[in-house]
């Protein structure tokens, strides 16, 4: 049987999940695989394209460098 609702739900699931494009052969690595593009939400992103990512989209364990504050020397007035 053909179910229009099931078909629509399947299309929405495919849009939400990222899908990789063609594999790049010129980028060789034993531990990594490189792809030329990725598609998500119906938009195809290629290498070199720009996109905006919300600041809270990813969590990174970054330790900021501690800077030493310099004390200002006070000059004595005569």
LINQUITA-V687438 format. One record per residue. N is the residue number from 0. SS is DSSP state (@ for helix, = for strand, . for the rest). PSI is psi as a letter, one per 20 degrees, with the letter a starting at -180 (* if undefined). OMEGA is omega in whole degrees, -180 to 180 (none if undefined). Layout:
{{N SS PSI OMEGA} {N SS PSI OMEGA}}
//
This chain:
{{0 . q 179} {1 . p 180} {2 . o -178} {3 @ h 180} {4 @ g 179} {5 @ g 180} {6 @ g 180} {7 @ g 178} {8 @ h 178} {9 @ g 178} {10 @ h 178} {11 @ h 178} {12 @ h 179} {13 @ h 179} {14 @ g -176} {15 @ h -178} {16 . p 178} {17 . q 177} {18 = p -179} {19 = q 179} {20 . b -177} {21 . q 180} {22 = p 178} {23 . p -179} {24 . h -177} {25 . i 177} {26 . n -177} {27 . p 177} {28 . q -180} {29 . h -174} {30 . i -177} {31 . q 175} {32 . p -179} {33 . q 179} {34 = q -178} {35 . h -179} {36 = r 174} {37 = q 180} {38 = p 177} {39 = p -180} {40 . k 177} {41 . j -180} {42 = p -180} {43 = o 179} {44 = p 179} {45 = r 178} {46 . p -180} {47 . i 177} {48 . q 179} {49 . q 174} {50 . q 179} {51 . p 178} {52 . p 179} {53 . q -179} {54 . h -178} {55 . j -177} {56 . h -179} {57 . q 176} {58 . p 179} {59 . q 175} {60 . n -178} {61 . p 175} {62 . o -179} {63 . q -180} {64 . p 178} {65 . p 178} {66 . q 178} {67 . p 179} {68 . p 179} {69 . p 178} {70 . p 178} {71 . p 178} {72 . p 178} {73 . p 178} {74 . p 179} {75 . p 178} {76 . q 180} {77 . * none}}
//
